[in-house]
Amino acid sequence: MSMASQPPPPNKWISWLSQIYSSGKGPVLGTVDAQEIEDKAREVMKDNSIAYLYASKSAGACSTDDANRKAFERWKIVPRMLNNATLRNIEASTTILGMKVSSPIFVGPIGKQGLVHADGELATARAAAAVGVPMVLSSSASRSLEDVAEANGLNGQRWYQFYWPRSPDVALSVLKRAKENGYTALVITVDTMIIGWRSHDHRIGYSPARHGFGVQQGMADPVFMKRYGLVARHERPKFPFDQEEIRKKAAAGDEETKQSMFLASQWLAETGFGIFRTWDDLQFIKDNWDGPILLKGIQAVNDAEKAIDIGIHGIIVSNHGGRQIDGAIASLDALDMIMRSQKVLDAQKSGKLTVLFDSGIRTGSDIIKALAIGAQGVLIARPIVYGLAIAGQAGVEQILMQSICDLHITMGLCGFSDVNDLIGKRDELLVKVDYGSR
């Protein structure tokens, strides 16, 4: 057999799936079922249930989080047959904002990952690099952006999610650090100018950030720390996080703990307490960031169109996984409305606007639905947390690989061999059904 006639080498996802069967051990997480993985994470964290609830719960009665999942259930796939899609020719690679990616999947910006595993964001960064998936680092990470960049490596693809500091000099310092450490795009989260009404946290006064956990970008910032006569430090907070222990130490006069809590309060005053920015304010970022800028948290058509008007490169249609506003529209429904705007469609087609999706992704079918409605890529968040809690880096790798595998297999079964052919094929591939009304 000549080289030209040999079949192409198996894709990485095929090798991963084959290894599960050939090893006889099954996947690292013991299952690939999304609900079973979440249940297992809850069990693993039963002695740290407060942290589990912090990650899993949403605003108010969690109705927006519920709506996110129900929206996926309403959209049904109509598969196409005999379209010459085979395991070896199914292709999920694409280009997003000039960045070639192996699949349309991103690790979403998840704050305070050190609450669920001792390695925190470092494990996730290593997993993302190992699988070849871009990572969006949260401003409220429990590791500095420098340490995460090192863990993600020279070949890692990473963006930085920007919680906008009040002071221009601190904001410029964070932007400079992100650029110097290989974060190629800036994601400005616009739906979290103040933390949503999270009753599960309010009930027990649970606030890791107030106690020095998740403020590590501030502690590592030289401009911010210089205000207090201190040098930047790259902290790795203790695991598991024990809020009561920290309070007791502060009350007993422990100077290191008191300083940590003071600095945390000052950083939160910079980034987390009701600084409501405007469209005009975005000019500051445009003037001081060399690279793509995306707005995360867009839900309204008018806001998507406004982003086009002012020259924003991309939007992430998201309701923060339901963590900000109880009773809000499902993110998938918001995507559907936005992608019916001719202005948005024209901007996307011309390359002027990139549209990504976040909130509620659990399966390959979910990814396909979001792409068919018009997203060019999706962000995965809570499943990452669950995989991390159970098995650290290996757990995150499995979440990413099973998502990629599921996407490839389901895409082929739907009659598509190229992920780019899926984007915007809502009317060809999907129908909206409300079984509950029958």
Buried (B, 14 or more C-beta within 10 A) or exposed (E): EEEEEEEEEEBBBBEBBEEBEEEEEEBBBBBBBBEEBBEBBBEBBEEBEBBBBBBBBBBBEBBBBBBBBBBBEBBBBEEBEEEEBEEEEBBBBBEBBEBEBBBBBBBBBBBBBBBBBEBBBBBBBBBBBBBBBBBBBBBBBBBBBBBBBBBBBEEBBBBBBBBBBEBEEBBBBBBBBBBEBBBBBBBBBBBBBEBBBBBBBEEEEBBBBBBBBBBBBBBBBEBBBEEEEEEBEEBBBEBBBBBEEBBEBBEEEBEEBBBBBEBBBBBBEBBBEEBEEEBEEBEBBEEBBEBBBBBBBBBEBEBBBBBBEEEBBBBBBBBBBBBBBBEBBBBBBBBBBBBEBEBBBEBBEEEBBBBBBBBBBBBBBBBBBBBBBBBBBBBBBBBBBBBBBBBBBBBBBBBBBBBBBBBBBBBBBBBBBBBBBBBBBBEEBBEEEEEEEE
